[in-house]
Amino acid sequence: MKDYIEERAVEIAYYIIEHKATVRQTAKIFGVSKSTVHKDVTERLLKINPALAGEARKVLNVNKQERHIRGGFATREKYLHQHG
C-alpha cells in the first residue's frame, strides 16, 4: 500500500473521531468519495492501526444508528422553510 494512502487512512480516522463526523462529511473535507472513506476506515486502517480503526468504527456505528433521525429532521426543516 502506498504511503500517502496509509497516511490518509490515519488522518481520516482521527478526523472522524475528533469531529464525530459522518462518512459524507469526512469525504467532503478530504476530497474523496464516501466509498474511499469507508474502505480506508474498515479495511486499510485495520491493517495499519487496529485500535484506531476500532475507535473510528464506533463513531461511524453511532452515526449509522442515528441517520434516520437526522434525515427526518432535515426533511422537516426543508418543509418548514418551504411552507412557513
N, C-alpha and C positions, 0 to 999 in steps of 0.2 A: 504494500500500500504506500502511496506517495506521502511524503512528509506533510505537505500542505493539507491533505485530506485528513490526516490524523489530527493536525492542529485545529482544523475547522471543527471536527467532531468534538474535541475537548472544549473549544470556545462555545460551541452551540450548547453543550450540556451545562456549562457554567451560566450561560445567559438564561436558559430555561429555569434553572434552579433559583438564580438571583431575582429574576423578574416574575416568577411563576407564569411564564409565558406559554402560550399555546403554540402548536406546530405552525399554524398560519402566521402568527405574529413573528415568530423566530425566522421563518422562511423569508418574510418581507425584509427584516433587518439585515440578514446575511446575503440577500440577493440570490437565493437558491430555491428550488422547488420544495413543496411540502414533502414529497417522496424522499428527497435527499436528506432533509432534516430527520425524517423518520428512520431512514436507513442508517444515518450517522449515529443516532442515539441507540437504536435497537440492535444493530449488528456490528458496525465498526468499533464503536466505543466499548462494546462488551469485550473485545479482544485487547484493547489498549488499557482501559481502566474500568474493570467491572464494578467497583464500588461507586464511581462517579455515574456510570450508566444506570445503576440501581436507583440513585437519588433522582436523576433526571426522569427516569421511568415513573417514579412515584408522582411527580408533578404532572406528567402527561396523563397518568391514570386518573388523577383528580379532575383534570380538565376534561377528560373524556366523559366522566360521570356527570359533570355539570353542563356539558354543551347543550343539552336540550333545554335547560333553564335559560342559558344565555340567548339561545335562538328565540325563545318565547319573548324575552324582554326586548330583543331587537325588533321583532315583528310588532310588538305593542307600541314601541316608540315610533316606528315608521308610520303606523296608522294614526297615532295621536297627532303627529305633525301634519299629516295629510288632511285630516278631518277637523282638527281643532282650530 
